[in-house]
Amino acid sequence: MNLLNSLKLSGTALASHRTKMNVISENLANTETTRTADGGPYRRKMVVFQEKNMSFQETLDNEHDKMTGVEVSEIVKSQEDFRLVYNPSHPDADPKTGYVKMPNVNPLTEVADMMVARRSFDASVTAISNTKSMIMKALEIGK
C-alpha cells in the first residue's frame, strides 16, 4: 500500500466516525424528548458502517493495493421499546394510566459508544500523523 492510499483510508475512517459521534450527540440531546414531528417520543438512531464502494477508475488505479475504506451506509432508528415513566401531570401522559412514553435512549450506552468512536477517531488521526512523518522522512532521504 502506498502512503497516499494510507492517508485516504484513514480519511474515510475519520469521516465515518465523525458522523457516528454526531448521531450519538443527537441521541444524547434528545434523551427527554417525548414529542417529535413524526409523533411520539424520539427514537434512538444508530450508524451502520460498510466497506466503501470504489468507482471504476479507483478500482483500476488500485488494482494491486486492494484499498477500499469505510463509509456510513445508513442511519437506522432503533426498534427497542420506549421507557414508560409514571408522571400523570406530564402533557404527553396517557390519560388512563398516567404513564409517559420516554425515548429509548440510554445515556450510559451512548457515552460508551462515544468513547469507542472517539478512540477509533484518535487511532485514525495517529495513523495519519505517522504516515505524514514517514513521508517527511522519505523526503529528507532525498536531500
LUMVOLUM-384631 format. One record per atom (N, C-alpha, C): residue in one letter; y negated, z, x negated. Coordinates in steps of 0.02 Angstrom, whole numbers, padded with zeros to 5 digits, always signed. Layout:
<sites>
aYZX
...
</sites>
This chain:
<sites>
m+00059+00000-00043
m+00000+00000+00000
m-00061+00000-00045
n-00107-00046-00033
n-00168-00046-00074
n-00216+00008-00048
l-00266+00022-00088
l-00311+00078-00073
l-00354+00066-00011
l-00373+00005+00001
l-00414-00009+00061
l-00373+00000+00124
n-00309-00019+00122
n-00266-00007+00181
n-00259+00068+00193
s-00256+00106+00139
s-00252+00179+00146
s-00314+00207+00181
l-00372+00180+00165
l-00434+00201+00198
l-00433+00182+00272
k-00409+00123+00288
k-00405+00101+00358
k-00358+00145+00398
l-00301+00162+00368
l-00251+00203+00401
l-00280+00273+00416
s-00313+00302+00367
s-00344+00368+00378
s-00401+00364+00430
g-00435+00308+00431
g-00490+00299+00479
g-00465+00296+00550
t-00407+00265+00561
t-00379+00264+00629
t-00360+00334+00652
a-00335+00375+00606
a-00317+00444+00623
a-00380+00485+00639
l-00433+00475+00601
l-00496+00510+00614
l-00522+00495+00684
a-00523+00432+00702
a-00548+00412+00768
a-00505+00440+00824
s-00440+00439+00815
s-00394+00464+00867
s-00401+00539+00877
h-00405+00576+00822
h-00411+00649+00829
h-00480+00670+00853
r-00531+00630+00839
r-00597+00644+00867
r-00594+00638+00943
t-00561+00587+00968
t-00552+00579+01040
t-00514+00638+01069
k-00461+00660+01035
k-00422+00717+01060
k-00465+00780+01062
m-00506+00792+01012
m-00549+00851+01012
m-00601+00847+01068
n-00627+00788+01082
n-00674+00780+01137
n-00642+00796+01205
v-00580+00774+01215
v-00544+00787+01277
v-00530+00862+01283
i-00510+00894+01229
i-00498+00966+01230
i-00562+01003+01247
s-00618+00982+01219
s-00682+01013+01234
s-00699+01007+01308
e-00685+00948+01337
e-00697+00938+01408
e-00653+00985+01449
n-00589+00993+01429
n-00545+01039+01464
n-00572+01110+01462
l-00594+01132+01403
l-00620+01200+01397
l-00683+01210+01438
a-00724+01159+01441
a-00787+01164+01480
a-00774+01168+01555
n-00716+01146+01577
n-00701+01145+01648
n-00647+01195+01670
t-00639+01250+01633
t-00587+01299+01650
t-00601+01334+01716
e-00661+01332+01740
e-00678+01365+01803
e-00703+01317+01857
t-00697+01252+01847
t-00721+01202+01894
t-00672+01194+01952
t-00694+01215+02011
t-00650+01213+02069
t-00663+01153+02114
r-00716+01116+02101
r-00733+01059+02144
r-00755+01001+02100
t-00719+00945+02105
t-00736+00885+02066
t-00752+00828+02114
a-00772+00772+02085
a-00787+00712+02126
a-00724+00686+02160
d-00665+00696+02129
d-00602+00675+02159
d-00580+00720+02215
g-00612+00778+02220
g-00591+00828+02270
g-00540+00874+02239
g-00549+00937+02249
g-00504+00986+02221
g-00525+01007+02151
p-00486+01051+02121
p-00504+01076+02055
p-00494+01025+02000
y-00524+01040+01943
y-00517+00998+01883
y-00444+00998+01860
r-00420+00940+01840
r-00352+00935+01811
r-00358+00926+01736
r-00316+00962+01701
r-00314+00958+01627
r-00297+00887+01606
k-00332+00864+01554
k-00320+00798+01526
k-00284+00805+01459
m-00241+00756+01444
m-00204+00756+01382
m-00208+00687+01350
v-00210+00685+01284
v-00215+00623+01247
v-00145+00601+01225
v-00131+00537+01233
v-00067+00508+01211
v-00082+00459+01155
f-00049+00471+01097
f-00057+00427+01040
f-00001+00375+01038
q-00016+00319+01005
q+00036+00269+00994
q+00020+00233+00929
e+00068+00196+00905
e+00058+00156+00845
e+00006+00102+00861
k-00040+00093+00817
k-00094+00044+00828
k-00067-00027+00825
n-00082-00065+00877
n-00064-00136+00878
n-00112-00175+00833
m-00083-00217+00792
m-00124-00256+00747
m-00132-00326+00774
s-00188-00357+00757
s-00199-00427+00778
s-00153-00472+00736
f-00146-00534+00757
f-00103-00581+00722
f-00126-00590+00650
q-00192-00595+00640
q-00218-00604+00572
q-00205-00543+00529
e-00213-00483+00558
e-00199-00422+00520
e-00125-00418+00501
t-00082-00441+00545
t-00010-00441+00530
t+00004-00488+00472
l-00028-00547+00472
l-00018-00594+00416
l-00045-00565+00351
d-00103-00533+00354
d-00134-00505+00294
d-00093-00447+00265
n-00059-00410+00307
n-00023-00351+00285
n+00053-00361+00287
e+00075-00421+00275
e+00146-00437+00281
e+00190-00392+00238
h+00168-00374+00179
h+00210-00335+00134
h+00195-00260+00139
d+00139-00241+00167
d+00119-00171+00167
d+00144-00133+00229
k+00154-00167+00284
k+00177-00136+00346
k+00131-00080+00369
m+00066-00085+00357
m+00017-00035+00377
m-00003-00045+00449
t+00002+00006+00491
t-00018-00001+00560
t-00072+00049+00578
g-00058+00113+00582
g-00107+00164+00601
g-00090+00193+00669
v-00138+00229+00696
v-00128+00264+00759
v-00189+00252+00803
e-00179+00252+00868
e-00234+00246+00916
e-00218+00284+00979
v-00269+00297+01019
v-00259+00330+01083
v-00238+00277+01133
s-00178+00284+01161
s-00154+00235+01209
s-00180+00250+01279
e-00184+00314+01296
e-00210+00332+01362
e-00227+00406+01364
i-00267+00424+01412
i-00282+00494+01426
i-00255+00508+01496
v-00205+00552+01500
v-00171+00566+01563
v-00191+00634+01590
k-00187+00640+01657
k-00201+00704+01689
k-00136+00742+01698
s-00139+00806+01685
s-00080+00849+01691
s-00060+00855+01764
q+00005+00858+01777
q+00031+00866+01844
q+00054+00938+01858
e+00037+00983+01813
e+00054+01054+01822
e+00019+01080+01885
d+00048+01132+01914
d+00018+01163+01973
d-00047+01199+01954
f-00092+01202+02003
f-00153+01240+01993
f-00139+01315+01995
r-00182+01353+01963
r-00176+01426+01967
r-00206+01449+02033
l-00176+01497+02066
l-00203+01525+02127
l-00233+01593+02112
v-00296+01601+02130
v-00331+01664+02119
v-00356+01690+02186
y-00343+01752+02199
y-00365+01782+02263
y-00439+01799+02258
n-00481+01764+02296
n-00552+01777+02298
n-00579+01750+02365
p-00572+01788+02419
p-00591+01763+02485
p-00666+01748+02492
s-00708+01775+02448
s-00779+01762+02453
s-00800+01697+02418
h-00755+01665+02383
h-00771+01602+02348
h-00779+01546+02399
p-00829+01502+02389
p-00840+01447+02437
p-00781+01399+02444
d-00739+01393+02392
d-00682+01348+02395
d-00616+01383+02413
a-00620+01444+02435
a-00560+01482+02453
a-00529+01455+02518
d-00463+01458+02521
d-00428+01440+02582
d-00446+01492+02635
p-00471+01469+02693
p-00494+01518+02744
p-00438+01562+02771
k-00376+01538+02770
k-00321+01578+02797
k-00294+01629+02747
t-00287+01608+02684
t-00255+01652+02635
t-00304+01687+02588
g-00362+01657+02578
g-00412+01685+02532
g-00401+01666+02459
y-00353+01623+02446
y-00339+01602+02377
y-00379+01540+02359
v-00401+01538+02296
v-00439+01481+02270
v-00394+01445+02219
k-00391+01380+02225
k-00355+01340+02175
k-00400+01332+02114
m-00376+01357+02057
m-00414+01353+01995
m-00382+01298+01951
p-00420+01269+01904
p-00393+01216+01861
p-00331+01239+01823
n-00289+01191+01806
n-00227+01205+01770
n-00239+01203+01694
v-00296+01229+01673
v-00315+01231+01602
v-00304+01302+01576
n-00265+01307+01523
n-00255+01371+01491
n-00296+01371+01426
p-00348+01412+01422
p-00391+01411+01362
p-00353+01423+01297
l-00301+01465+01300
l-00263+01480+01240
l-00227+01417+01214
t-00198+01380+01260
t-00164+01317+01242
t-00214+01267+01214
e-00272+01263+01246
e-00323+01215+01223
e-00348+01233+01153
v-00359+01296+01139
v-00382+01316+01073
v-00328+01301+01021
a-00265+01314+01037
a-00211+01298+00990
a-00207+01223+00978
d-00214+01182+01030
d-00214+01109+01022
d-00273+01087+00979
m-00331+01119+00989
m-00390+01100+00950
m-00380+01118+00876
m-00347+01173+00862
m-00334+01191+00792
m-00289+01140+00759
v-00238+01117+00795
v-00193+01066+00768
v-00231+01001+00756
a-00272+00981+00805
a-00311+00919+00798
a-00360+00924+00740
r-00391+00982+00732
r-00439+00992+00678
r-00405+00988+00610
r-00346+01018+00605
r-00310+01015+00541
r-00287+00944+00525
s-00268+00907+00575
s-00249+00837+00565
s-00310+00797+00544
f-00367+00811+00575
f-00430+00778+00558
f-00447+00794+00485
d-00442+00858+00466
d-00457+00878+00398
d-00411+00845+00347
a-00347+00838+00366
a-00299+00805+00321
a-00318+00732+00310
s-00343+00699+00363
s-00364+00629+00356
s-00427+00624+00312
v-00472+00672+00320
v-00533+00673+00278
v-00513+00683+00205
t-00466+00727+00192
t-00442+00739+00124
t-00410+00677+00095
a-00371+00641+00136
a-00340+00579+00113
a-00393+00528+00095
i-00445+00523+00135
i-00500+00476+00120
i-00535+00496+00055
s-00547+00561+00047
s-00580+00585-00015
s-00537+00571-00076
n-00473+00582-00071
n-00428+00569-00128
n-00425+00495-00144
t-00424+00453-00092
t-00423+00381-00103
t-00487+00359-00136
k-00543+00387-00115
k-00608+00371-00145
k-00608+00391-00219
s-00579+00449-00234
s-00576+00471-00304
s-00533+00424-00346
m-00478+00400-00317
m-00435+00353-00353
m-00472+00288-00367
i-00510+00265-00318
i-00549+00203-00327
i-00600+00212-00383
m-00633+00270-00383
m-00684+00284-00434
m-00652+00287-00503
k-00593+00319-00509
k-00559+00323-00573
k-00537+00253-00596
a-00515+00212-00549
a-00495+00144-00567
a-00555+00104-00593
l-00614+00115-00564
l-00674+00081-00587
l-00695+00105-00656
e-00683+00169-00671
e-00700+00196-00736
e-00655+00168-00791
i-00592+00153-00773
i-00546+00124-00822
i-00570+00056-00845
g-00602+00019-00800
g-00625-00047-00816
g-00686-00049-00861
k-00717+00008-00874
k-00777+00009-00916
k-00761-00003-00989
</sites>
